[in-house]
Amino acid sequence: MPPTSDQRALATALEAMGDDALAELLAARGVASSVAWRDFFDMAEALLDPTSVARGVAALPLRLARPLARAVSSDDVADDDARAGLAAAAMTDAAGRPFAAVAVAVRDREAPPAPRPADRSTTPAADAAAAERAFTSAASLADILLRTLGEPLTRIGNGALGATDRRALVEDGAVTDGDTADLLVSLADTIGLLRADERSWLVTPAGKDWVATATAERWALAAERLRDALPPALHAPAGGWVAATKWADAYPFDTGWPSRAGLWRAFAVAWGLITPSGGEPPWAAPMAAGGSADLGALRSYLPAEVDRVYLQNDLTAIAPGPLAPHLDVRLRTMAARESRAQASTYRFSADTIAAAITAGETADAIREFLRELSLTGIPQPLEYVLARSAERHGTLRVGRNASGRTFVASDDPALVSTLVVDSALRALGLVRDGDELVSRVSHDTVFWALADARYPVVAVDDDGRPRHLDRARLAADTPAGAPGSAYADLLARLRAASASEDADAAWLERELDQAVRARAVVDVVVRLPDGSSRTFRLEATGLGGGRLRGRDRGADVERTLPLSSIASVHPAP
């Protein structure tokens, strides 16, 4: 139990703090918004608990950790510059004296190091390498998100990417190795482009929009999100970030920080925000100072994007440079990318064209897109595959009938009969209903099951018109609440309790309750009717009905004292 003087001093300070500051403190301590605290005394007691103090000490940035350590080691007060920050973190009282529980937690820890010098310098060669990493990471992350839009990535129990998906991303050329896949998935989660959903990773709405953005703007959007997501101790006062050479010591009392600092640094290096030595390339330096990225400087290092391809007779498309992202995204809905380099290769097939039409494209729309994209027109072999795929498409129609059940219809009775005996479709429960098949499974599920089985299927609305189905499963939007919103009800309850009671009386009752629970010996000062006072040394044994009960250590008798007559209580020496 914390000393009562510390607990009362902290309770008084907490009551005077604003709700946003309190919410920030509670979040730093990992306090659940559902805690059953009755008043600020409860809050102070909990925050001075050794476990909570240890958590709070670990969250202290270097600029507060050093003066706190000095104050503890010298039994002195924290300096003026740090006093407000330490008080807001519930480490010291208003005068800058560390609370006893804090002193115990800090005394056994290694002294924080002196601040390291800031080195933000780079070289032309380092800048060029950083630009290449930025370009490669942006392209790789886009590939990861595109794959995830088609099928969610697997997330295993420890939150990491599943081994099968890691291997597939490497084999598809999205990343060079599994470690890079892990890093970029973690980065995307950190900046809100991917989000964990139980055993899967899903693309967020922001991630879906990000994929089709131009390369430099795509990089800048993610860079800004990464800067905003940095831990508080890495943020500079002007809004950027402190020099990367200082990151390793940002939280000196947190034993787990070095590994997390390494991850943040890996994010920044991979995204071209810093060099491996901690320098800031010319496009990132303005961001580090709190401004916007210099995209002109970045573009000067990036390969020029192209907006045309060569369509070949062998059903391939060759882009003579990095294809503009919005064109790449659409082309990959109708052709499989076979290689990604300065010159990328895409391959068309009957299956890829059919998949594009199934996903909502039309033959005419595909032709128009390819004519605008191609430097060589549309070769005859590709035109033939396109025509054949369009001709077959829609042989099967999937929709909902008047009773709300899913139906599958076709003008080809033999094709309908094939569906009935197809063992791969048995889970759909298709049964005959006249010339059609019906199922209790949702029409979306039936549609995609038939499409995956390579049947020429189209979804139709209630009027029989084709309609587009988007297979992408996006993560739900979870907008951030206002600062302190998670703790709004808790803080309102504490404020109400503070306004409705006499603080001195409430504190007295709290001290007596703690004494009773500890069977402590206390000196109780009682006001007598004649205006004088008398001190009783009691072993507190009970509290209730507005009275304190205890054994008088001097007279060796039981005494019962009305709370209304008790002026104060102190631990017996």
Residue pairs with C-beta under 8 A, 6 or more apart in sequence:
1 45
1 514
1 518
2 44
2 45
2 48
2 49
2 99
2 100
2 101
3 100
4 511
4 514
4 571
6 48
6 93
6 99
6 100
6 101
7 41
7 44
7 45
7 48
8 41
8 44
8 507
9 93
9 94
9 99
10 44
10 47
10 48
10 90
10 93
10 99
11 39
11 40
11 41
11 43
11 44
11 507
12 40
12 503
13 87
13 90
13 93
13 94
14 22
14 40
14 43
14 44
14 47
14 90
15 40
15 498
17 25
17 88
19 484
19 487
19 488
19 491
20 483
20 484
21 88
22 484
22 487
22 491
23 483
23 484
23 485
23 486
23 487
23 491
24 88
24 483
24 484
25 47
25 88
25 89
25 90
26 33
26 487
26 490
27 486
27 487
28 55
28 56
28 59
28 89
29 47
29 52
29 55
29 56
29 59
29 90
30 55
31 46
31 52
31 487
33 486
33 487
33 489
33 490
34 490
35 46
35 490
37 43
37 46
37 490
37 493
37 494
38 493
38 497
39 494
39 497
39 498
39 501
39 506
40 494
40 497
40 498
41 506
41 507
41 510
43 494
46 52
47 53
47 56
47 90
48 90
48 99
48 101
49 101
50 101
50 104
50 105
53 99
53 101
53 102
53 104
53 105
54 105
56 89
56 90
56 91
56 102
57 65
57 68
57 91
57 102
57 105
57 106
57 109
57 253
58 251
58 253
58 254
58 255
58 256
58 257
59 89
59 251
59 254
60 68
60 86
60 89
60 91
60 251
60 252
60 253
61 232
61 233
61 250
61 251
62 112
62 113
62 115
62 233
62 246
62 249
62 250
62 251
62 252
63 82
63 85
64 82
64 85
64 86
64 89
64 91
65 112
65 251
65 252
65 253
66 112
66 252
67 78
67 79
67 81
67 82
67 86
68 78
68 82
68 86
68 91
68 92
68 98
68 102
68 106
69 106
69 109
69 111
69 112
70 76
70 78
70 79
71 77
71 78
71 92
71 96
71 97
71 98
72 98
72 102
72 103
72 106
72 107
73 107
73 111
77 83
77 92
77 95
77 96
77 97
78 86
78 92
78 96
78 97
78 98
79 96
80 96
82 96
83 92
83 96
86 92
86 96
86 98
87 93
87 94
87 96
90 99
91 98
91 99
91 102
92 98
92 99
92 102
93 99
98 106
106 253
109 253
110 252
112 249
112 252
112 253
113 249
113 252
115 246
115 249
116 245
116 246
116 248
116 249
117 245
118 242
118 243
118 245
118 246
119 243
119 245
119 277
119 278
119 279
120 243
120 278
120 279
120 280
120 285
120 288
121 279
122 130
122 275
122 277
122 279
122 280
122 281
122 282
123 279
126 275
126 276
126 277
126 279
126 281
127 275
127 281
127 282
127 301
128 301
129 275
130 269
130 272
130 274
130 275
130 281
130 284
131 272
131 281
131 283
131 298
131 301
131 302
132 301
133 269
133 270
133 271
133 272
134 219
134 271
134 272
134 298
134 302
135 215
135 219
135 272
135 302
135 303
135 322
137 184
137 270
137 271
137 272
138 215
138 218
138 219
138 222
138 271
139 215
139 322
139 340
140 174
140 175
140 180
140 184
141 184
141 187
141 188
141 193
141 222
142 210
142 211
142 218
142 325
143 169
143 172
143 173
143 174
143 175
143 340
144 153
144 169
144 174
144 175
144 181
144 184
144 185
144 188
145 188
145 193
145 194
145 203
145 207
145 208
145 210
145 211
146 211
146 329
146 332
147 153
147 168
147 169
147 172
147 174
148 194
148 201
148 202
148 203
149 203
149 208
149 211
149 472
150 471
150 472
152 197
152 200
152 201
152 202
152 473
153 161
153 162
153 165
153 185
153 194
153 200
153 201
154 161
154 162
154 164
154 165
154 199
154 200
154 201
155 161
155 162
155 196
155 197
155 198
155 199
155 200
155 201
156 162
156 163
156 199
159 196
160 182
161 181
161 182
161 185
161 201
163 178
165 181
166 178
166 181
166 182
167 178
169 175
169 178
169 181
170 176
170 177
170 178
170 181
173 337
173 339
173 340
174 181
175 181
175 184
180 270
183 266
183 267
183 270
184 270
185 194
185 201
186 263
186 267
187 222
187 226
187 267
187 270
187 271
188 194
188 207
189 195
189 196
189 201
190 226
190 229
190 267
191 222
191 225
191 226
191 229
192 204
192 206
192 207
192 225
193 203
193 204
193 206
193 207
193 210
193 222
193 225
194 201
194 202
194 203
194 204
194 207
194 475
195 201
195 202
195 204
195 475
195 478
196 202
197 475
202 473
202 474
202 475
203 472
203 474
203 475
204 474
204 475
204 477
205 474
205 475
205 477
208 472
208 474
210 218
210 221
210 222
211 218
211 325
211 329
212 325
212 326
212 329
213 221
213 325
213 326
214 305
214 324
214 325
214 326
215 302
215 305
215 322
215 324
215 325
216 295
216 298
216 299
216 302
217 295
218 325
219 271
219 272
219 293
219 298
220 292
220 293
220 295
222 271
223 271
223 273
223 284
223 287
223 293
224 287
224 292
224 293
226 267
226 268
226 271
226 273
227 240
227 241
227 273
227 287
230 241
230 264
231 250
231 251
231 260
231 264
233 242
233 250
233 251
234 241
234 242
234 247
234 250
234 264
235 241
235 242
236 242
236 288
236 289
236 290
238 289
238 290
239 290
240 287
240 288
240 289
240 290
240 291
241 287
241 288
242 250
243 278
243 288
244 265
244 268
244 274
244 278
244 279
244 280
245 278
247 261
247 264
247 265
248 258
248 261
250 257
250 261
251 257
251 261
265 274
265 278
268 274
269 275
269 276
272 281
272 283
272 284
272 298
273 280
273 281
273 284
273 287
273 288
274 280
274 281
274 284
275 281
280 288
281 297
282 294
282 297
283 293
283 294
283 295
283 296
283 297
283 298
284 293
285 294
286 292
286 293
286 294
287 293
303 321
303 322
303 342
304 321
304 322
305 321
305 322
305 323
305 324
306 319
306 320
306 321
306 322
306 323
306 324
307 323
307 324
307 327
307 373
308 319
308 320
308 373
308 374
308 375
309 317
309 318
309 319
309 320
309 323
309 331
309 346
309 373
309 374
309 375
310 317
310 318
310 320
310 374
310 375
310 376
311 317
311 370
311 373
311 374
311 375
311 376
311 377
311 378
311 379
311 382
312 318
312 376
312 379
313 379
313 380
313 381
314 381
315 347
315 348
315 349
315 379
315 381
315 382
315 385
316 338
316 345
316 346
316 347
316 348
317 331
317 335
317 345
317 346
317 347
317 348
317 373
317 374
318 343
318 344
318 345
318 346
319 328
319 343
319 344
319 345
319 346
320 343
321 342
321 343
322 342
322 344
323 331
323 344
327 373
328 344
330 369
331 346
331 373
332 346
333 355
333 356
333 359
333 361
334 348
334 352
334 353
334 355
334 356
334 361
334 366
335 346
335 347
335 348
335 352
336 346
336 347
336 349
336 352
337 344
337 345
337 346
337 347
338 345
338 346
338 347
339 345
348 382
348 385
349 385
350 385
350 388
350 389
351 454
353 366
353 385
353 386
353 389
353 390
354 389
354 392
354 393
354 454
354 456
355 451
356 366
357 363
357 366
357 389
357 390
357 393
358 393
358 451
358 457
358 458
359 468
359 469
359 470
359 471
360 468
360 469
360 470
362 390
363 386
363 387
363 389
363 390
366 386
367 378
367 383
367 386
370 378
370 382
371 377
371 378
378 386
392 456
393 456
393 458
394 456
394 457
394 458
394 466
395 410
395 411
395 412
395 415
395 455
395 456
395 457
396 408
396 409
396 410
396 415
396 419
396 450
396 455
396 456
396 457
396 458
397 408
397 409
397 410
397 457
397 458
397 459
397 460
397 464
398 406
398 407
398 408
398 443
398 446
398 447
398 450
398 457
398 458
398 459
398 460
399 406
399 407
399 409
399 443
399 459
399 460
399 461
399 462
399 464
400 406
400 407
400 443
400 462
401 407
401 436
401 438
405 438
405 439
405 440
406 438
406 439
406 440
406 441
406 442
406 443
406 446
407 433
407 436
407 437
407 438
407 439
408 416
408 419
408 430
408 436
408 437
408 438
408 439
408 446
408 450
409 416
409 435
409 436
409 437
410 416
413 435
415 455
416 435
416 436
416 437
419 425
419 430
419 437
419 450
419 455
420 430
420 432
420 437
422 453
424 453
425 449
425 450
425 453
427 441
427 449
428 439
428 441
428 445
428 446
428 449
429 439
429 440
429 441
430 437
430 438
430 439
430 446
431 437
431 438
431 439
432 438
439 446
443 459
444 459
444 469
447 457
447 459
447 469
448 469
448 471
450 457
451 457
458 466
459 466
459 467
459 468
459 469
460 466
460 467
461 467
484 491
505 563
508 563
508 566
508 568
508 569
509 543
509 563
511 522
511 569
512 522
512 540
512 543
512 548
512 563
512 566
512 569
513 543
514 520
515 522
515 540
515 569
516 540
516 541
516 542
516 543
516 548
518 540
519 539
519 540
519 541
520 539
520 540
520 571
520 572
521 537
521 538
521 539
521 540
521 553
521 571
521 572
522 537
522 538
522 540
522 550
522 569
522 570
522 571
522 572
523 535
523 536
523 537
523 569
523 570
523 571
523 572
524 535
524 536
524 537
524 538
524 548
524 550
524 561
524 566
524 568
524 569
525 533
525 534
525 535
525 566
525 567
525 568
525 569
525 570
526 533
526 534
526 535
526 536
526 561
526 565
526 566
526 567
527 533
527 565
527 566
527 567
528 534
528 565
533 567
536 550
536 552
536 554
536 559
536 561
537 552
537 553
537 554
537 572
538 548
538 550
538 551
538 552
538 553
538 559
538 561
539 550
539 551
539 553
540 548
540 549
540 550
541 549
541 550
541 551
541 558
542 548
542 549
542 550
543 549
546 562
546 563
546 564
547 560
547 561
547 562
547 563
548 560
548 561
548 563
548 566
549 558
549 559
549 560
549 561
550 558
550 559
550 561
551 557
551 558
551 559
552 558
552 559
553 572
